Amino acid sequence: MGTDRASNYFPLSLTTLRVLGKWAAECAIRALPVFEKYAASDSRPYAAIEGIRVFAAGGRRTAQLRSLSLGAFAAARE
Protein backbone atom coordinates (compact mmCIF):
# COMPACT_ATOMS: atom_id res chain seq x y z
CA MET A 1 0.00 0.00 0.00
CA GLY A 2 1.59 3.24 -1.08
CA THR A 3 1.08 6.33 0.97
CA ASP A 4 1.82 9.90 0.14
CA ARG A 5 4.47 11.09 2.62
CA ALA A 6 3.37 14.68 2.10
CA SER A 7 -0.02 13.87 3.60
CA ASN A 8 1.70 13.18 6.94
CA TYR A 9 2.80 16.80 7.24
CA PHE A 10 1.02 20.11 7.50
CA PRO A 11 2.35 23.52 6.53
CA LEU A 12 3.44 26.00 9.18
CA SER A 13 3.54 29.69 8.45
CA LEU A 14 6.71 31.66 9.03
CA THR A 15 4.95 33.43 11.89
CA THR A 16 4.10 30.11 13.53
CA LEU A 17 7.68 28.88 13.08
CA ARG A 18 8.96 32.03 14.78
CA VAL A 19 6.60 31.60 17.72
CA LEU A 20 7.57 27.95 18.10
CA GLY A 21 11.25 28.87 17.81
CA LYS A 22 10.94 31.46 20.56
CA TRP A 23 9.17 28.95 22.78
CA ALA A 24 11.81 26.27 22.09
CA ALA A 25 14.62 28.71 22.92
CA GLU A 26 12.94 29.63 26.21
CA CYS A 27 12.64 25.95 27.13
CA ALA A 28 16.19 25.11 26.07
CA ILE A 29 17.80 27.98 27.97
CA ARG A 30 16.24 26.61 31.17
CA ALA A 31 17.79 23.19 30.54
CA LEU A 32 21.21 24.57 29.56
CA PRO A 33 22.62 24.59 33.12
CA VAL A 34 22.14 20.81 33.28
CA PHE A 35 24.21 20.40 30.11
CA GLU A 36 26.83 22.90 31.26
CA LYS A 37 27.32 20.94 34.48
CA TYR A 38 28.89 18.20 32.37
CA ALA A 39 30.31 20.11 29.39
CA ALA A 40 30.74 23.76 30.35
CA SER A 41 33.20 24.49 27.55
CA ASP A 42 30.90 23.23 24.75
CA SER A 43 29.13 26.24 23.27
CA ARG A 44 27.11 24.41 20.59
CA PRO A 45 23.81 24.31 22.50
CA TYR A 46 24.04 27.99 23.43
CA ALA A 47 24.89 28.88 19.81
CA ALA A 48 21.77 27.00 18.65
CA ILE A 49 19.62 28.85 21.17
CA GLU A 50 21.00 32.18 20.03
CA GLY A 51 20.44 31.21 16.40
CA ILE A 52 16.78 30.39 16.89
CA ARG A 53 16.31 33.55 18.92
CA VAL A 54 17.61 35.59 15.97
CA PHE A 55 15.19 33.79 13.66
CA ALA A 56 12.29 34.22 16.10
CA ALA A 57 13.01 37.95 16.25
CA GLY A 58 12.64 38.27 12.48
CA GLY A 59 15.88 36.84 11.13
CA ARG A 60 16.08 34.82 7.96
CA ARG A 61 15.44 31.10 7.89
CA THR A 62 18.74 29.71 6.66
CA ALA A 63 20.70 26.48 6.49
CA GLN A 64 22.77 27.82 9.39
CA LEU A 65 19.80 27.17 11.71
CA ARG A 66 19.81 23.50 10.75
CA SER A 67 23.57 23.34 11.20
CA LEU A 68 23.34 24.93 14.65
CA SER A 69 20.57 22.54 15.70
CA LEU A 70 22.51 19.51 14.50
CA GLY A 71 25.56 20.74 16.40
CA ALA A 72 23.53 21.06 19.60
CA PHE A 73 22.09 17.59 19.05
CA ALA A 74 25.59 16.16 18.59
CA ALA A 75 26.75 17.89 21.77
CA ALA A 76 23.88 16.36 23.71
CA ARG A 77 24.69 12.88 22.40
CA GLU A 78 28.35 13.21 23.35
Buried (B, 14 or more C-beta within 10 A) or exposed (E): EEEEEEEEEEEEEEEEBBEEBBEBBEEBBEEEEEBBEEEEEBBBBBBBBBBBBBBBEEBEEEEBBEEBBEBBEEBEEE
